[in-house]
Amino acid sequence: AENPSLGSWVNSQRKLYKKFQNDNTSCSIITKEQIQLLNNIGFEWIICWNRQWDARYEELASYVEEFGDACVPAVGNPPLGNWGENQKRKYNMFFNGNTSCGITTHQIQLLKNID
């Protein structure tokens, strides 16, 4: 890396932002003002794996638009069907207290609003 300390700082900001999204509490180390300042300069909060999540989410949204529900048969579209099942599992884990299960409150809200 050209600037390892900057890369480390960027990763820290992403982790703090994720914690802020999951906890949404005033005791978070990163503030709304700091988030806005970083947004103003085009800070990339999303890393590659989140882009993959976004792509599957868009695929699911298209499926819902075409078929009217989010019940993707595993036979018809195995990758999307498996992804949907994983999201349900992570959702249940999240609401049973495991907030580090791989899904954010933002993603949960997106999935709830898809219908």
Secondary structure, 3 states (H helix, E strand, C coil): CCCHHHHHHHHHHHHHHHHHHHHCCCCCCCCHHHHHHHHHCCCCCCCHHHHHHHHHHHHHHHHHHHHCCCCCCCCCCHHHHHHHHHHHHHHHHHHCCCCCCCCCHHHHHHHHCCC
